[in-house]
Amino acid sequence: MISNPTLFDFYTDKKFANNTEKFNCVQTAILRYFLTAVTGKRLKNERFNQEQINKQVKKLKRIEVDSSFDIETHLELIKKGGEMYGKTKTQMKSHVSYGKRFFEYVSKCVVTPEQKEIQDNKNSILSYREAIMDKSEFYTKSRVENKRIILINDPELYLSELREKYPKLSSQKIYDKARLSLSHIFKTIEDFIKYRSQGSKKCRKTTYYRDKEAILRFIGWYKEYYKLSIDKVDIKSIFPIISPYQYFKEYDLSCLSKDNFAELAKEEWVLKVQIKNESREFKKVLDNFFCQYLINSKLGTKQVYVQSLINFSYFLYKDITDTEENDDFQDISLIRTLRVYMRNLGNQKEIEEKKVIPFIWSEIIAVYERLRKEANQDYTYSKSNKNNKGRKLTKREKSLHIQDFLAIAFFCIMPPDRQRTFRELTFGETLKYGIRDPKRNIFISYDKLESDEEPKYYIHLLPHQYKTGSTYGTYWYEIDNVKYEDGKKFYDYLNQWLFDGYRDELATTGKTDAIFIRTKTGKRYEITDSDEDDYSTNIFYRFIENIFLRKTKFPLNPHALRDIYVTHINNLNLPEETRRAIAYMMHHDIDTANKTYNRQTMDEKISLGVDFVRQSHNKKLAV
């Protein structure tokens, strides 16, 4: 007869211990409080030594686990153990939470097909923000090395290194040294921001804040790597700013003799050699930066840093480049070197292995449908409550549900667009409500309609409002009013969000035309001048990730949704005309779709060919 597993088997499972953060806290919850309630004996020692831990672990061998295993019953025992030690409910809250991690792992390992069916049937009762599938085995939290190495405009942070270097200087002089050096650097950075926001290389706020962060990280790394004190950190000492025209522009060439010409030519040759060597040295610095700071970063991250350095070099050389003789800084050696560096990084795309995304499109639709059910809820239920007594949702809580649903719905009811489209979605501008006549190229807003014709929602993007707008021009897309099984339609949710006050419930900073609202600040999902501490990662990007993290325990990002969708339609064996049209709806061509977004495995790519060969072979045998 095969005996049931015990809690000892699961507790000593290395897979659980290795993948659990703060395992020592789980240890306390199980070995002290849970076993105290089970044995009925309170332990004297406040802390266990290794021998006592081993004794307690062996006691778990007495507790068998079968298909009737109940998490809530075991959690009650942890609470009871806490009471035996005189602990309050508040003091036991964290211990119960850590114990729950272990018991959920046990429950997951012993679940039977019958239990799974019961669990699936319970899905009609939704608890607040509950996960519906577990993709946690694919998710490991990434830790960026040296993440804290960034130059910060605070003299206090650099005083200790200056005291060590200048022990005879007074505290005030040391502070002044740090402040002066930082003021020079950050004055240059602020001038760079103005250049990027107003100059010839004008760009969007998101881009120049990204550039600013990348440059400060690069300078911060440079300071640490070359062990420089803050007073020795200077923009001109890091970036080789040398004018290739500093000799000939100063002379009237018509007045020079042959000897003068020869001397100037020699000086110019020496200058060109110096400029070339400085550019090569900067390339070596960049190689060290990638090897030391970005060693585990993705190719795309490296390209972002190089592009930011190119943009910063535009600013540094804006008054040096000869715009009459050269186009787009072609006469600047440093910029040419960085552009070659960027091209070489791009060539690595062919050899970089794409990671398989642990989702298929039907699972994305499952998340979308679950979010829709939650948007329908007026009450929230807890499955741990035996009576399933619901609590009425506040208007704010219901607003959160509706916004989560709409955010994912826009990626599902149309071919997924880039997240910028939805992040910047504005009612009356990029999201229009009314009737469009494409033949006459006119649009009538819903509030000006005279007929009984039902208004429709459209995505309307001008060329400057999306990435490939200069290639594809003005874009219109009629949003399908999807009808669901319960009779509701997609427009019902949009109307509820826009016209019934649910959006206003989150927009605490005042009336707004933005479709999506940041729940913490009440602002739109767009970077403002007051958001300098939050420009490192796009906020809307994290918003989408967090929705999937809650529902699947995996932070799926907006870009990955495009990958999954393109892979999905390629697996459907659609005609090329259809795939080309879908690619156009996603603002790129079919070649880009196949090269950039398609994540088909080798088996998926050759499956149709295998079927063809098999059918052809069977036909020959039949003959």
Beta strands, then each sheet from edge to edge (+ up, - down):
strand 1: 379-380
strand 2: 391-392
strand 3: 431-437
strand 4: 442-445
strand 5: 456-461
strand 6: 475-478
sheet 1: 1+ 2-
sheet 2: 4+ 3- 5+ 6-
end
